[in-house]
Amino acid sequence: MRVSEEKTAVACRNIVKEYTVGGEGVRVLDGITLKVCRGEFVSIMGESGSGKSTLLYILGGLDRPTEGNVSINGTDLSGLSDETMSRMRRQKIGFVFQFYNLIPNLNAEENIMLPLLLDGKRAQDYSGRLAQMLELVGLTQRRKHTPRELSGGQQQRVAIARALMSRPEILFADEPTGNLDSRTGAEIMSLLEEINRERGQTIIMVTHSPEAAKSSSRIITVRDGKLKE
């Protein structure tokens, strides 16, 4: 696919990632080059150990490559300090994980607001956006419930709303249905598909589920650290 630079949300070139295990180098990613357009919904698939989650974390700035470079909307991540990268993750990038990563003693709306509060924002300035996010994920009536009072699917909806609160340019999702039953997983994928379609949200998702991947507009396969598209 040919993608003009002004329409590129994420690009990586010649990404290599190596770890040292037992004194020996293990190459997890081996020269991956990839572009994702703004507004795309891309699924990254592959067998366990193929490197797909490592690729997602590098694209989202949670990890750094051994070689190669990543850019988000034209900004080369390799030149950013840890502090600047952390600020970009809070303001420009949203993450959804398999196990939700909610704070147990905070209720739904407090969990959703947390990234903005950590960025120094005042909660009262974002009450309208909070209400919109709760409505989007169908949890308006559950806003005062803590994670232990919510089902797995509802917790994942809270996590999605939290990821969207800062209006990120890119939403990264790592196995968002991996901890859910098939029916609930299908509901979460329908929600992500709606967010992509109605809001034009760029989504890059790692999944092992062919059913989940059907919601995306493009599927990329990672095999033995290399790209098979």
C-alpha positions, 0 to 999 in steps of 0.5 A: 500500500502506498501511503502519503506522509501526511496521511501516515499515522504510524510508520516504522522502518527496519525494526529489530528487537533483540533480547539477551537470554542465557547469555545469548542474543535472541532476535524477536523482530527482524527488520520490520517496515510498516505504515498505518494510515490515519483512520485505519483499523489494523489487526496484527496477528501471529502465533504465540512468541511471533513478536506481535505484542513486542511490535505493538509496544514499540509502535506505541512507544512502550518499548524501544527497538534495538535497531530502526526507527518509529515515527508517530504523525511524523515525529521520530520517537528515537529522538525523544527523551523518556519524559517527552515520550511519557508525555506523548503517551499520555496526550497522543496515544491510547492503550487498551490491554487484555487485563484492563489495568484498572485501579481497584479502589477507583470507580469507573469515572475516576478510572476514566479520568485518571490519565488527564489528572496525571497530566495535571488537568482539572476534573471539573473541566472535562465533565462533559467529555467524561459524560460523552465517553460513558455514553459511548461505552454504555456505562452511564448507569455504572459510573460510580461502580468499582471494577469488582462491581463490574463484569469483565466486558464492562471493565474493558469498556471502562478501559476503552473510555479511559484510553479515549479521554485524551482524544488520542491520535492512535489507539493501541489494543493488546488482545482486548478480547483475550480475557473475555468469553466469545459473546462479550468479546464480540460486543467489545469488537463491535464497539471498537469497530464503531469507534473506528467507523464513526469517529475515524479513530486509528486503531492498531490491535494485536489479536490471536482471534480470527473473529476479532480480526474481522472487525479490522480493515487490514490484517498483518501477520507476524511470523518468526519476527518478520512481516507477512501481509 
